[in-house]
Amino acid sequence: MAKLALLSVSDKRDLVEFATALVRTHGYTLLSTGGTAKLLAEKGLPVTEVSQHTGFPEIMEGRVKTLHPKIHGGLLCRRDKPDHLAQAKANAIELIDLVVVNLYPFEQTVAKADVHFEQAIENIDIGGPSMLRSAAKNHESVTVVCDPSDYDAVLAAMDDATKLGEVRRKLALKVFQRTASYDAAIAKYLEAQASEPDLEAMSGFPSTLTLTWKKAQALRYGENPHQKAALYGTFHEHFSQLQGKELSYNNILDITSATYLIGEFERPTVAILKHTNPCGVASAETLEAAWEKAYATDKQAPFGGIIIVNQTLGGELAKTIAEIFTEVIIAPRFSDEALAILGKKKNLRLMIAKGGIGADALQEIRSVIGGVLVQDRDRTLGNVRDFKVVTKREPTADEWASMMFGWKVGKHVKSNSIVYCRGEQTLGIGAGQMARVDSSRIAVWKAGEAKLELRGSVVCSEALFPFADGLIAAADAGAVAAIQPGGSVRDAEVIAAADERGMAMVFTGSRHFKH
């Protein structure tokens, strides 16, 4: 009995070569549809149209062509069941041993800015997923291919029957992963297009959340060597690695945090991070001047850290950075001179932010016991016009500028966070402490180690001061102005403490917890 292979693809890469091997090496008879059949015939391969095989014409502009018992019966018939085989014979259903189908390019279609709804709908494949699912369900007997990159593996398995069963199982899994992601993409598009979406969908949080990400990279390990890890999604569409070791799990987290942070600034800015926390940030007229200020904040923490800049990194700054050990440097561009200098450090990872600095994401997803948490990303500083001076003394123009700089930085420091700054330079950063006053003490200690003067500085707290002690510690260290959300039941005490010390204080009305 002839072996049948059904080929119907939108992505025709390497199809002719694969089909040729099926016919001339492995003795298959080809069934096909539309453009695929035409291509195979033009290349001199014997091919039978599906409509001729089924005895039923393609109708409704091709919407109905493979949805036929002779197709799905040929795919789903179990070869180990005599009654299945008898029913196939009684209904003139020939068994189909191999299916090659890839789907209409729905995702690529809806990614176009000018796509019309009708065009999107016509690119929803019905017959393709149906054939893939039927073949994948019966993978014990049917080989199913949804990705051209698997052609070579299939041909190799045909030469070694002991491998064919394992290959079929892997291909069936790949099919169901592909159809799941395809359906999820359609659902996501239709939710966005709904004329009268429910309140959950309108808020960006549908009643059912379907997540499908393609594996982009296997990682050597996770946060620690005993943890396995992998990267999924489109990270590499946003960044290009020019040199250095393979990115680690921790590198990817740091790069993401660094990119979100630097996106807050327009002037030439340098940020140095360690374990996703900024340890020095500064803006200036040039990147070189910004580096000097950012590095001055903390000359110990940057060892093995992440450096990000928001303009072209040139040779002069590259020479300076090359003097310290750094894991990753991120920039929108590197000059040729910088690449030559940094290229001598073979393990140093150089990353280009392809879309420029300031990558965006509307939502963040974190795993929890039994599910995931989804939230909008913290993309706002609050409404500056609603910021309220709550002390007797108004901040000076310079203090306002310093507070706004520190407010941007503090948003990206793990809670509880305290940032001391002057002008467009961080002077001391305290992160992740259980008590806010301890974050302040750490920031003061770090500034002291760096020999940076805190007299005349401003202090920025991403959340309220629950007691006056944190503010008093800041005043004792030399801070003359403070910015914080406010909202404590002891706000009056905190304000009184600021007034007693001649400080200016601003309440923003919005906090920026970062867990």
URMO-V21270 format. One record per pair of residues at least 24 apart in sequence whose ideal C-beta (glycine too) atoms are under 10 Angstrom apart, sorted by the first residue. I is the first residue (numbers start at 1). GAP is how many residues later the second one is. D is the distance in whole Angstrom. If there is no record, write none. Layout:
{{I;GAP;D} {I;GAP;D}}
This chain:
{{1;93;8} {1;94;8} {1;96;10} {2;25;8} {2;26;8} {2;27;5} {2;92;8} {2;93;10} {2;95;9} {3;24;6} {3;25;5} {3;26;7} {3;91;10} {3;92;9} {3;93;9} {3;94;5} {3;95;7} {4;24;7} {4;25;5} {4;26;8} {4;27;6} {4;44;9} {4;49;9} {4;70;7} {4;71;10} {4;90;6} {4;91;7} {4;92;5} {4;93;6} {4;94;7} {4;95;9} {5;24;7} {5;25;6} {5;26;7} {5;27;9} {5;42;10} {5;91;7} {5;92;7} {5;93;4} {5;94;7} {5;95;7} {5;138;9} {5;140;10} {6;24;8} {6;25;4} {6;26;7} {6;27;9} {6;30;10} {6;42;10} {6;44;7} {6;47;9} {6;60;8} {6;65;7} {6;68;8} {6;69;8} {6;90;5} {6;91;9} {6;92;7} {6;93;5} {6;94;7} {6;95;8} {6;125;7} {6;129;8} {6;136;10} {6;138;10} {7;24;7} {7;25;5} {7;26;8} {7;29;6} {7;30;8} {7;32;10} {7;33;7} {7;38;10} {7;40;8} {7;43;10} {7;91;8} {7;92;8} {7;93;4} {7;94;8} {7;138;9} {8;24;6} {8;25;5} {8;26;7} {8;27;9} {8;28;5} {8;29;8} {8;42;8} {8;57;9} {8;58;7} {8;63;10} {8;91;8} {8;92;7} {8;93;5} {8;94;9} {8;117;10} {8;119;8} {8;120;7} {8;123;7} {9;24;9} {9;26;9} {9;27;6} {9;30;9} {9;91;6} {9;92;6} {9;93;5} {9;94;9} {9;119;9} {9;136;9} {9;137;9} {9;139;8} {10;24;10} {10;25;8} {10;26;9} {10;91;9} {10;92;6} {10;93;7} {10;94;6} {10;95;6} {10;98;10} {10;113;9} {10;115;8} {10;118;8} {11;91;5} {11;92;9} {11;94;8} {11;135;10} {11;136;9} {11;137;6} {12;24;7} {12;27;6} {12;28;10} {12;90;9} {12;136;8} {13;89;9} {13;134;10} {13;135;5} {13;136;9} {13;138;9} {14;134;5} {14;135;9} {14;137;6} {14;138;9} {15;24;7} {15;25;8} {15;28;9} {15;85;7} {15;87;10} {15;133;7} {15;136;8} {16;24;7} {16;26;9} {16;27;5} {16;28;10} {16;29;8} {17;26;10} {17;134;8} {17;135;10} {17;138;10} {18;82;7} {18;127;8} {18;130;8} {18;132;10} {18;133;4} {18;134;9} {18;136;8} {18;137;7} {19;24;8} {19;26;6} {19;28;8} {19;81;8} {19;132;9} {20;24;9} {20;25;6} {21;130;8} {21;131;10} {21;133;9} {21;134;6} {21;137;9} {22;76;7} {22;78;9} {22;129;10} {22;132;9} {22;133;8} {22;136;9} {23;24;9} {25;130;8} {25;133;8} {25;134;9} {26;71;10} {26;72;9} {26;128;10} {26;129;8} {26;132;5} {26;133;9} {28;69;8} {28;70;7} {28;130;10} {29;24;10} {29;65;9} {29;68;10} {30;68;10} {30;70;10} {31;35;9} {31;39;10} {31;40;8} {31;43;9} {31;63;9} {31;65;7} {31;67;10} {31;68;9} {32;68;9} {33;25;7} {33;29;8} {33;32;6} {33;33;7} {33;68;10} {33;94;8} {33;95;10} {34;24;8} {34;28;7} {34;31;8} {36;64;9} {36;65;9} {50;77;9} {53;41;8} {53;43;10} {54;39;10} {55;37;9} {61;61;9} {62;60;10} {62;65;9} {63;59;9} {63;63;7} {63;64;8} {64;62;9} {64;63;8} {65;62;6} {66;33;10} {66;35;9} {66;60;9} {66;61;4} {66;62;8} {66;64;7} {66;65;6} {66;68;10} {67;59;7} {67;60;6} {67;63;6} {67;64;9} {68;25;10} {68;59;9} {69;24;7} {70;24;7} {70;26;9} {71;25;7} {71;28;9} {71;56;9} {71;59;9} {71;60;7} {71;63;8} {72;24;9} {72;58;7} {72;59;8} {72;61;10} {72;62;5} {72;63;9} {72;66;10} {73;61;9} {74;25;10} {74;60;9} {74;61;10} {74;64;10} {74;68;9} {75;24;7} {75;55;9} {75;56;7} {75;57;10} {75;58;9} {75;59;4} {75;60;5} {75;61;9} {75;62;8} {75;63;6} {75;66;9} {75;67;6} {75;69;9} {76;57;10} {76;58;5} {76;59;8} {76;61;7} {76;62;5} {76;65;10} {76;66;9} {77;61;7} {77;64;8} {77;65;9} {78;60;7} {78;62;8} {78;63;7} {79;59;9} {79;61;8} {79;62;5} {79;63;9} {80;60;8} {80;61;8} {84;54;10} {95;43;10} {95;46;8} {95;47;9} {96;35;9} {96;38;9} {96;39;8} {96;42;9} {96;45;10} {96;46;7} {96;47;10} {97;38;10} {97;44;7} {97;45;6} {97;46;7} {98;37;8} {98;44;7} {98;45;5} {98;46;8} {98;47;7} {98;56;8} {98;60;9} {98;70;10} {99;29;10} {99;32;6} {99;33;7} {99;35;8} {99;36;4} {99;37;9} {99;39;10} {99;43;6} {99;44;7} {99;45;5} {99;46;7} {99;47;9} {99;72;10} {99;76;9} {100;31;10} {100;32;10} {100;35;10} {100;43;9} {100;44;8} {100;45;5} {100;46;8} {100;47;10} {100;48;9} {100;50;9} {100;51;8} {100;54;9} {101;24;9} {101;26;8} {101;27;5} {101;28;8} {101;29;9} {101;30;5} {101;31;5} {101;34;8} {101;43;8} {101;44;8} {101;45;6} {101;74;9} {101;77;10} {102;26;7} {102;30;9} {102;43;8} {102;44;5} {102;45;7} {102;46;7} {102;76;8} {103;24;10} {103;25;5} {103;26;7} {103;29;8} {103;43;8} {103;75;7} {103;76;8} {103;79;6} {104;24;7} {104;25;10} {104;78;9} {106;76;7} {106;77;10} {106;79;6} {106;80;6} {106;83;8} {107;74;8} {107;75;8} {107;77;10} {107;78;5} {107;79;9} {107;81;10} {107;82;9} {109;76;10} {109;80;9} {110;75;7} {110;76;9} {110;78;9} {110;79;5} {110;80;10} {110;82;9} {110;83;9} {111;74;10} {111;78;10} {115;74;9} {117;72;9} {117;73;9} {117;76;6} {120;66;9} {120;69;6} {120;70;9} {120;73;8} {121;65;9} {121;68;10} {121;69;9} {121;72;10} {123;63;9} {124;58;9} {124;59;10} {124;61;10} {124;62;6} {124;65;9} {124;66;9} {125;54;10} {125;57;7} {125;61;9} {128;50;10} {128;51;9} {128;54;9} {129;46;9} {129;49;9} {129;50;5} {129;53;7} {129;54;8} {130;49;9} {131;44;10} {132;39;10} {132;40;9} {132;42;10} {132;43;5} {132;44;8} {132;46;7} {132;47;6} {132;50;9} {133;39;10} {133;42;7} {133;43;7} {133;46;6} {134;41;10} {135;33;9} {135;36;9} {135;37;8} {135;40;7} {136;32;9} {136;33;10} {136;35;8} {136;36;4} {136;37;8} {136;38;9} {136;39;4} {136;40;6} {136;42;10} {136;43;8} {137;35;8} {137;38;9} {137;39;9} {138;30;10} {138;34;9} {139;26;9} {139;28;10} {139;29;5} {139;30;6} {139;31;9} {139;32;7} {139;33;4} {139;34;9} {139;36;8} {140;25;8} {140;28;7} {140;29;9} {140;32;9} {141;24;10} {141;27;8} {142;26;7} {142;29;10} {142;30;9} {143;24;7} {143;25;5} {143;28;7} {143;29;9} {144;24;7} {144;27;5} {144;28;6} {144;30;9} {144;31;5} {145;26;6} {145;29;9} {145;30;9} {146;25;8} {146;26;10} {146;28;6} {146;29;5} {146;30;10} {146;31;9} {146;32;5} {146;33;8} {146;36;10} {147;24;9} {147;27;7} {147;28;9} {147;31;8} {150;24;7} {177;35;8} {177;37;8} {177;38;10} {178;34;9} {178;36;9} {180;30;8} {180;31;10} {180;32;6} {181;29;9} {181;30;9} {181;31;4} {181;32;8} {181;33;7} {182;30;9} {183;27;8} {183;29;9} {184;24;10} {184;25;10} {184;26;4} {184;27;8} {184;28;5} {185;25;9} {185;27;8} {188;24;10} {203;173;9} {204;158;7} {204;159;7} {204;170;8} {204;171;10} {204;172;7} {205;158;9} {205;169;6} {205;170;9} {205;171;9} {206;168;10} {209;156;9} {209;162;9} {209;163;7} {209;165;7} {211;154;7} {211;161;8} {211;163;10} {217;29;8} {217;30;8} {217;35;9} {218;28;10} {219;27;8} {219;28;8} {219;29;6} {219;30;5} {219;31;10} {219;32;9} {219;33;8} {220;25;9} {220;26;7} {220;27;9} {220;28;7} {220;29;8} {221;27;8} {221;28;7} {221;29;10} {222;26;9} {222;27;5} {222;28;8} {223;25;9} {223;26;6} {223;27;6} {223;30;8} {223;52;10} {224;25;9} {224;26;9} {235;124;10} {236;118;9} {237;117;7} {237;118;9} {238;113;10} {238;114;10} {238;115;7} {238;116;6} {238;117;6} {238;121;5} {238;122;10} {238;123;10} {239;91;8} {239;112;5} {239;113;7} {239;114;6} {239;115;6} {239;116;9} {239;120;8} {240;110;9} {240;111;7} {240;112;5} {240;113;8} {240;114;6} {241;87;9} {241;108;6} {241;109;7} {241;110;6} {241;111;8} {242;87;10} {242;89;10} {242;92;7} {242;97;7} {242;100;9} {242;101;9} {242;106;10} {242;107;8} {242;108;4} {242;109;7} {242;110;6} {243;91;10} {243;96;8} {243;99;8} {243;100;6} {243;102;8} {243;103;7} {243;104;9} {243;105;7} {243;106;7} {243;107;5} {243;108;10} {244;83;9} {244;84;8} {244;85;9} {244;98;9} {244;99;10} {244;101;8} {244;102;7} {244;103;6} {244;104;5} {244;105;3} {244;106;6} {244;107;8} {245;82;9} {245;83;10} {245;101;8} {245;102;5} {245;103;8} {245;104;6} {246;103;9} {247;80;10} {247;81;8} {247;102;6} {247;104;8} {248;79;8} {248;80;10} {248;101;9} {250;25;8} {250;26;9} {250;56;10} {250;77;9} {250;78;10} {251;55;8} {251;76;6} {251;77;6} {251;98;7} {251;100;9} {252;76;10} {253;53;10} {254;51;8} {254;52;4} {254;54;9} {254;73;8} {254;74;7} {254;76;9} {255;51;7} {255;53;8} {255;72;10} {255;73;6} {255;75;6} {255;94;9} {255;96;6} {255;98;9} {255;104;9} {256;103;8} {256;105;9} {256;108;10} {257;49;8} {257;51;9} {257;155;7} {257;157;10} {257;257;9} {258;47;9} {258;48;5} {258;49;8} {258;50;4} {258;51;10} {258;70;8} {258;71;10} {258;72;6} {258;93;9} {258;95;10} {258;99;9} {258;154;9} {259;47;10} {259;49;7} {259;51;10} {259;71;7} {259;92;9} {259;94;6} {259;96;10} {259;98;7} {259;99;7} {259;100;5} {259;101;9} {259;102;10} {260;97;10} {260;98;8} {260;99;7} {260;100;9} {260;101;8} {260;117;8} {260;118;9} {260;119;9} {260;151;9} {260;152;7} {261;47;7} {261;96;10} {261;97;10} {261;147;8} {261;148;7} {261;150;8} {261;151;4} {261;152;9} {262;46;5} {262;47;7} {262;48;5} {262;68;8} {262;69;10} {262;70;10} {262;91;9} {262;95;5} {262;96;7} {262;97;10} {262;150;9} {263;45;10} {263;47;8} {263;90;10} {263;93;9} {263;94;6} {263;95;3} {263;96;7} {263;97;8} {263;116;9} {263;145;10} {263;149;10} {264;46;10} {264;94;8} {264;115;10} {264;117;8} {264;141;9} {264;143;9} {264;144;4} {264;145;8} {264;147;7} {264;148;8} {265;25;9} {265;45;6} {265;92;9} {265;93;9} {265;140;9} {265;143;7} {265;144;9} {265;159;9} {266;44;8} {266;91;10} {266;92;9} {267;43;8} {267;44;9} {267;138;10} {267;157;7} {268;41;8} {268;42;7} {268;43;5} {268;44;10} {268;156;10} {269;25;8} {269;39;9} {269;40;7} {269;41;5} {269;42;8} {269;88;9} {269;136;10} {269;139;10} {269;155;8} {270;24;4} {270;25;8} {270;37;7} {270;38;7} {270;39;5} {270;40;8} {270;41;9} {270;43;9} {270;47;8} {270;51;9} {271;35;8} {271;36;8} {271;37;5} {271;38;8} {271;39;9} {271;59;9} {271;138;8} {271;141;9} {271;155;9} {272;25;8} {272;26;8} {272;27;10} {272;29;7} {272;30;5} {272;33;6} {272;34;7} {272;35;5} {272;36;8} {272;49;10} {272;52;10} {272;54;9} {272;154;10} {273;28;9} {273;29;9} {273;32;6} {273;33;5} {273;34;8} {273;35;7} {273;54;10} {273;55;9} {273;57;10} {273;139;9} {273;140;10} {274;24;9} {274;26;10} {274;27;5} {274;28;7} {274;29;8} {274;30;7} {274;31;4} {274;32;7} {274;53;9} {274;157;10} {275;26;9} {275;29;10} {275;30;8} {275;31;9} {275;139;9} {275;156;9} {275;157;9} {276;30;9} {276;136;8} {276;137;9} {276;138;7} {276;155;9} {276;238;9} {277;24;9} {277;28;10} {277;135;8} {277;136;6} {277;137;6} {277;140;8} {277;152;7} {277;153;10} {277;154;5} {277;155;7} {277;237;9} {278;27;10} {278;28;10} {278;30;10} {278;131;6} {278;132;9} {278;134;6} {278;135;6} {278;136;10} {278;139;10} {278;141;8} {278;148;7} {278;151;6} {278;153;8} {279;26;7} {279;27;10} {279;134;9} {279;147;8} {279;149;10} {279;150;6} {279;152;9} {279;167;8} {280;25;9} {280;27;10} {280;129;10} {280;145;9} {280;146;6} {280;147;10} {280;148;10} {280;149;8} {280;166;10} {280;170;9} {281;27;10} {281;124;8} {281;125;9} {281;127;8} {281;128;5} {281;131;9} {281;132;10} {281;138;9} {281;140;8} {281;143;9} {281;144;8} {281;145;5} {281;148;8} {282;123;9} {282;127;10} {282;139;9} {282;141;9} {282;142;6} {282;143;4} {282;144;7} {282;145;10} {283;27;9} {283;122;7} {283;125;10} {283;140;9} {283;141;4} {283;142;8} {284;139;9} {284;140;7} {284;141;8} {286;25;9} {286;28;9} {286;30;9} {286;31;9} {287;24;6} {287;25;8} {287;26;7} {287;27;7} {287;29;9} {287;30;5} {287;44;9} {288;26;8} {288;28;6} {288;29;5} {288;31;10} {288;32;7} {289;28;10} {289;135;10} {289;136;10} {290;27;9} {290;134;8} {290;135;9} {291;25;10} {291;26;6} {291;29;6} {291;30;7} {292;25;10} {292;28;8} {292;133;9} {293;128;10} {293;129;10} {293;130;8} {293;131;8} {293;132;4} {293;133;8} {293;134;9} {293;159;10} {294;130;10} {294;131;7} {294;132;7} {295;25;8} {295;26;9} {295;29;8} {295;155;9} {296;129;8} {296;130;9} {296;131;9} {296;151;10} {296;154;6} {296;155;9} {296;156;6} {297;122;10} {297;123;9} {297;124;9} {297;128;7} {297;129;5} {297;130;6} {297;131;7} {297;132;7} {297;146;10} {297;149;7} {297;150;8} {297;153;6} {297;155;7} {298;128;9} {298;129;10} {298;130;8} {298;131;7} {298;148;6} {298;149;9} {298;151;8} {298;152;6} {298;154;10} {299;25;8} {299;150;8} {299;151;7} {300;146;9} {300;149;8} {300;150;9} {301;128;9} {301;145;8} {302;24;7} {302;25;10} {303;24;10} {304;24;10} {306;24;7} {306;43;9} {306;45;9} {307;24;9} {308;24;10} {308;43;9} {308;45;8} {308;49;7} {309;24;10} {309;25;10} {309;44;10} {309;48;8} {310;43;9} {310;46;8} {310;47;4} {310;48;8} {311;46;8} {312;26;8} {313;24;10} {313;25;5} {313;26;9} {313;29;8} {313;37;9} {314;24;6} {314;27;10} {315;24;9} {315;25;8} {315;26;6} {315;27;10} {316;25;10} {317;24;10} {318;24;5} {318;25;10} {318;32;10} {321;24;10} {321;27;9} {322;26;8} {330;27;8} {331;26;8} {332;24;5} {332;25;5} {332;26;9} {366;149;9} {378;33;6} {378;34;9} {378;84;10} {378;132;9} {378;133;10} {378;134;6} {378;135;9} {378;136;8} {379;32;10} {380;31;9} {380;130;7} {380;132;9} {381;26;6} {381;27;7} {381;30;7} {381;127;8} {381;129;8} {381;131;8} {382;25;8} {382;29;10} {382;103;8} {382;126;5} {382;127;6} {382;128;4} {382;129;9} {382;130;8} {383;125;9} {383;126;8} {383;127;8} {384;122;10} {384;124;8} {386;121;9} {386;122;8} {386;123;6} {386;124;9} {387;96;8} {387;99;10} {387;119;5} {387;120;7} {387;121;5} {387;122;7} {387;123;9} {388;98;8} {388;117;10} {388;118;7} {388;119;5} {388;120;8} {388;121;7} {389;92;10} {389;115;7} {389;116;7} {389;117;6} {389;118;8} {390;92;10} {390;94;10} {390;96;7} {390;101;8} {390;102;10} {390;104;9} {390;105;5} {390;108;8} {390;109;9} {390;114;9} {390;115;6} {390;116;7} {390;117;5} {391;90;9} {391;91;9} {391;103;10} {391;104;6} {391;105;9} {391;106;10} {391;107;5} {391;108;6} {391;110;10} {391;111;9} {391;112;6} {391;113;5} {391;114;5} {391;115;8} {391;116;10} {392;103;9} {392;106;9} {392;107;5} {392;110;9} {392;111;9} {392;112;9} {392;113;10} {393;87;9} {393;88;8} {393;105;8} {393;106;8} {393;108;10} {393;109;6} {393;110;7} {393;111;5} {393;112;9} {394;87;10} {394;110;6} {394;112;9} {395;63;8} {395;85;9} {395;86;5} {395;87;9} {395;88;9} {395;108;9} {395;109;4} {395;110;8} {395;111;6} {396;84;9} {396;85;8} {396;108;8} {398;24;9} {398;25;7} {398;58;9} {398;60;9} {398;83;9} {399;57;9} {399;58;9} {399;59;6} {399;80;10} {399;81;7} {399;82;4} {399;83;10} {399;84;9} {399;104;10} {399;105;6} {399;107;9} {400;58;9} {400;81;8} {400;83;9} {400;104;9} {400;106;8} {401;57;9} {402;25;10} {402;54;9} {402;55;7} {402;56;4} {402;57;10} {402;58;9} {402;78;10} {402;79;7} {402;81;9} {403;55;5} {403;56;9} {403;57;6} {403;78;6} {403;79;8} {403;80;4} {403;81;10} {403;101;9} {403;102;10} {403;103;6} {403;105;9} {404;54;10} {404;56;9} {404;79;8} {404;102;10} {405;53;9} {405;55;8} {406;51;9} {406;52;6} {406;53;8} {406;54;3} {406;55;9} {406;56;10} {406;75;10} {406;76;10} {406;77;7} {407;51;9} {407;53;5} {407;54;9} {407;55;8} {407;76;6} {407;77;9} {407;99;9} {407;101;7} {407;103;10} {407;105;8} {408;52;9} {408;104;10} {409;51;7} {409;53;9} {410;49;10} {410;50;5} {410;51;7} {410;52;4} {410;53;9} {410;73;8} {410;74;9} {410;102;7} {410;104;9} {411;49;9} {411;51;6} {411;99;10} {411;100;10} {411;101;4} {411;102;10} {411;103;7} {412;50;9} {412;100;8} {412;102;7} {413;26;9} {413;30;10} {413;47;9} {413;49;7} {413;99;9} {413;101;7} {414;25;10} {414;48;9} {414;99;9} {414;100;5} {414;101;7} {415;24;9} {415;46;10} {415;47;6} {415;48;6} {415;96;9} {415;97;8} {415;98;5} {415;99;5} {415;100;6} {416;24;9} {416;45;8} {416;46;8} {416;47;7} {416;50;10} {416;54;9} {416;97;9} {416;98;10} {417;26;9} {417;43;8} {417;44;7} {417;45;5} {417;46;8} {417;95;8} {417;96;9} {417;97;7} {418;24;8} {418;25;5} {418;26;9} {418;41;6} {418;42;7} {418;43;6} {418;44;8} {418;47;10} {418;52;7} {418;55;9} {418;56;8} {418;61;10} {418;64;10} {418;66;10} {419;24;7} {419;38;10} {419;39;9} {419;40;7} {419;41;4} {419;42;8} {419;43;8} {419;64;10} {420;24;7} {420;26;9} {420;27;6} {420;32;8} {420;34;6} {420;37;5} {420;38;7} {420;39;5} {420;40;8} {420;54;8} {420;57;7} {420;58;9} {420;59;6} {421;31;10} {421;33;10} {421;36;6} {421;37;6} {421;38;8} {421;39;7} {421;58;10} {422;30;8} {422;31;8} {422;32;8} {422;33;9} {422;34;7} {422;35;5} {422;36;7} {422;56;10} {422;57;10} {422;58;10} {423;34;10} {423;35;10} {425;27;9} {425;32;10} {426;24;10} {426;26;9} {426;31;10} {426;34;9} {427;25;5} {427;26;8} {427;27;6} {427;30;6} {427;31;9} {427;32;10} {427;50;10} {427;51;9} {427;52;10} {428;24;7} {428;26;7} {428;29;8} {428;31;9} {428;49;8} {429;31;10} {430;31;10} {431;31;10} {431;83;9} {432;82;9} {432;83;9} {435;31;9} {435;32;9} {435;34;9} {435;35;8} {436;25;7} {436;26;9} {436;27;7} {436;28;9} {436;29;6} {436;30;7} {436;31;8} {436;33;8} {436;34;5} {436;35;9} {436;37;9} {436;48;10} {437;28;9} {437;29;9} {437;30;8} {437;31;10} {437;32;5} {437;33;4} {437;34;9} {437;35;9} {437;36;6} {437;37;9} {438;32;9} {438;35;9} {439;31;8} {439;34;10} {440;25;9} {440;29;9} {440;30;5} {440;31;9} {440;32;9} {440;33;5} {440;34;6} {440;36;10} {440;37;8} {440;39;9} {441;29;9} {441;32;6} {441;33;10} {441;36;9} {443;30;9} {443;31;9} {443;34;8} {443;36;10} {444;29;7} {444;30;8} {444;32;8} {444;33;4} {444;34;9} {444;35;9} {445;32;10} {447;30;8} {447;31;9} {448;29;9} {453;25;7} {454;24;4} {454;25;7} {454;26;10} {455;24;9} {455;25;8} {456;24;6} {456;25;9} {457;24;8} {458;24;7} {458;25;7} {458;45;9} {458;46;9} {458;47;10} {458;48;9} {459;24;8} {459;25;8} {459;44;9} {459;46;9} {460;24;7} {460;46;10} {460;48;10} {460;52;10} {461;24;8} {461;25;10} {461;47;10} {461;50;9} {461;51;10} {462;46;10} {462;48;10} {462;49;6} {462;50;4} {462;51;7} {462;52;7} {463;24;9} {463;25;9} {463;47;10} {463;48;4} {463;49;7} {463;50;6} {463;51;10} {464;24;4} {464;25;10} {464;26;9} {464;27;8} {464;30;8} {464;43;9} {464;44;10} {464;47;7} {465;25;8} {465;26;8} {465;28;9} {465;29;5} {465;30;10} {465;32;9} {465;33;10} {465;40;9} {466;24;7} {466;25;10} {466;28;9} {467;26;7} {467;27;8} {467;30;9} {468;24;10} {468;25;5} {468;26;5} {468;27;9} {468;28;8} {468;29;4} {468;30;9} {468;32;10} {469;24;10} {469;25;9} {469;28;9} {470;24;8} {470;27;10} {471;24;9} {471;25;10} {471;26;5} {471;27;6} {471;30;8} {471;32;8} {471;34;8} {472;25;6} {472;26;9} {472;28;9} {472;29;8} {472;31;10} {474;24;9} {474;27;9} {474;29;8} {475;25;9} {475;26;4} {475;27;9} {475;28;6} {476;25;9} {479;24;7} {480;24;7} {481;24;7} {481;25;8} {482;24;7} {482;25;10} {483;24;8} {483;25;6} {484;24;7} {484;27;8} {485;24;6} {485;25;6} {485;26;4} {485;27;8} {485;28;10} {486;24;10} {486;25;9} {487;24;8}}
